Amino acid sequence: MRLSSHIHHKQPSARNDDNEHDIRRRWGSLTLCKLRDSIIRGPPRSPTPGPPPRVRSGPHPGLVSGPTTSSSSSSTVATTTTTTTTTTMDLADLPYTIFAEIISYLTPRETIAARRLSRAVYAALTRDELCISLLLHHFPRAIESRELRLLLRRSDHALLDRVRWSRALAATARRYHHLGTATARVTETVLAPTADKTDDHLLRGVTPWHRVLRLNDKTAAFHYWDPSWTCDAAAGLLVHPVDGRRYALRDLDTGRTWPVPFATEGRMVRRVRLSHGTLIIEWCEKQAMREDAGAHRHFATFYAVGRRAQGTGHQEHLYTVRRYAAKDMPSNDDDDDDDDDDDDDGEAQGAGCAVVTFRAEWKIHRLGLLLRHQDRFFSAHNSTHYAIYIWQPSRSPWGEDEPRERLVIWEIDDAAALGGGPHIIAQLADPQLDHWGVRQRGAPTLRCLRLDDCTWDPATRTAVGHVFFVEEEHRWSAGPHSSATPPRLHHVKTTGIPLTGGPRWVDECGKVQPGDDVSRMQFCWRGTRPPSGGGGGGGGGGLGGTAAAGVAAEMETWAGRCPCWRHDDFPYLTVCEANDAAAGVRFSARHCFMLETLSVHIKPRLRIHGVARPAEPRPRRASSSSASSSSSISSSSTTISKASRSNLVKQTHSSSAASTEQRRRGYADEPIGDGSDNMLDWSAAMTQEVQFEDDAWSKLLNAGYICGDERWLIGQDSHGSITIMHF
């Protein structure tokens, strides 16, 4: 795109060079206006260079197809001759500071679309320094920006040069467009393994509490069975069962799978959990210890899970380096030529492989547990410790004794590294649990067990932190395990027991006192969820504000905080949520049990919080001479865009794994769809909610559990298959 100015003078003279201030004053607003107009009307970028369009400077500048010519008056008596000299200036030739400032006023979608104007504009808009600036400006909390700041702090120039930042910017803009509209870019389905009729199923899950929600003869689930799969969304890894009674480790980004070296012969899996780079598989022997007793010995197997870069022995943790790394060190000269061709190759080359390493195995119960519905256990782990709570009802035929309860904590990583195997560091029986106020007795309220992310101090080589009991009660809870005195509304509580000594931690929400007014149902002392800064997409606020928002969001997801998000929108009950605290993006699944009893039209809803919704396409004002042509171009582009989206959906169901992977990832430089990102105050995005389509609930919430982050959302459908939504 070129800017042309016409200077009229009586006679040829030397032209004065424009300084930076003059360029900013004369071309700043004109460039932004014409660039937006050219994005809509300009032709796509062609591999063969052609004459670029020009912009004429005048009282009413507009796009013209060719250079202007000047004519001189022809008369017999010519006293003076007026000549017109045309000088052109490329938009890409503007000083970098001015060019970057102009581009920063474009929305991310407009910036990506402007790459198609010409090769010169494409080369200018894909410069690494500009893409880095725009990435930090528009998406300060996206994973690409967070890892970019990490590389800058480490001064790791080698990795900075490996990343194609033009692709990172385009892919991030496309992702937040889909997040803002609550639509998946691609939906992937991992089919459930075929049931083996000659043998029992691989998974024999732990029975949940017998508690349901009941109102007016209508019931709803309050507890769900554990899913047969587990996912670490931050690491982008999924462990799921496959045919042949085996487990596989899947890379969510590339779709590659690796076998988990876990022998299933003669075993039944009770629970799988992937967290903090460690995989724990809890299982029992298929054969009972004694036929008359029916108890089965239970074990836990510990694996270390990590990534290794291809061709090297070191672990590769940075998603940006894996996703956008180039095959070789590209030069600036050929970056615009092959940028669209080796996207998949570059990603595959930088993806490397995942490694599952066996670390330890130990017995989690001395006498064994029953596989029937009586015995239950809850567990949690991090990279250094494993905790399990066991609840066994009374074996007395008269039911006089209370259930037997026990909490056992193992140290797994440090001892395993020394070759001694995991060892117990704490055991709490009924009296100790009663002392800490977490004994469940005959009306258990335990929802889950948690551990601090870090429970090991390498300096003192001692355990630190807490193990947390998360409890929950609801006013409509019913069943054998429900309390005889339910709360007035909804009560959640988290109690932390220190691993090595100290006071307990208690955080509770929703406990209404007898004299409190509950007519407005504002029983949560935190009130509505406060906005903790801008979401992953959006500028403003500076890096200091972004860091503060990230710290506040991490405190909200701390294991010691009670899950008051369960009653965020009471009487709606939040079944589950997936909170990417670092990016400020949160998915929540809610259903209103009370209203569902009154009307069949009340549907559960799956929503996304923290991302502003893109604005509708704005009408473009056109002159009368170009109204018809621009209207036809706009109509055709809309048709093409809709067809592209339709083709993308059809391509998702391809049976070929290679073609599916290529189509699923696509090219980062392709248009991100209809609509335009509006220039909102993105700090208000945290309070906004965008709802998914109604069928998303049936695709994701059959197991009552979802997980994910800004890049993907994972759940289970009614057929037991795993649904992965890529954004």
Secondary structure, DSSP 8 states (H G I E B T S, - for coil): -EEEEEEEESS--------HHHHHHHHHHHHHHHHHHHHHHS----SS-----EEE-SSS--EESS---------S--S---EEEEEEEEGGGS-HHHHHHHHHTS-HHHHHHGGGS-HHHHHHHT-HHHHHHHHHHH-TTSHHHHHHHHHHHHT-HHHHHHB-HHHHHHHHHHHHHHHHHT--SEEEEE------TTS--SB------S-EEEETTEEEESS----S-EEETTTTEEEEEETTTEEEEEETTT--EEE-----TTEEEEEEEEETTEEEEEEEESS-S-TTT-EE-EEEEEEEEEEE-TTSSSB---HHHHHHB-SS---SSSTTTSTTTSHHHHHHHHH-EEEEEEEEEEES-SS-EESSSS-EEEEEE-SSEEEEEEEE----TT--S--EEEEEEEE-HHHHHTTS--EEEEEE-HHHHHHHT---TTS--EEEEEE-S--EETTTTEE-SEEEEEEEEETTEESTTS-SS--SSEEEEEEEEESSSS--EEEEE----TT---TT----TT-S----S--SS---SHHHHHHHHHHHHHHHT-TTS--GGGGTTTTSEEEEEEEETTTTEEEEEEE-HHHHTT-TT---EEEEESS---B--------TTTHHHHHHHHHHHHHHHHHHHHHHHHHHT-S-HHHHHHHHH--TTS---SSB-----GGGGGG-EEE--THHHHHHBTTS--EE-SSEEEEE-TTS-EEEEE-
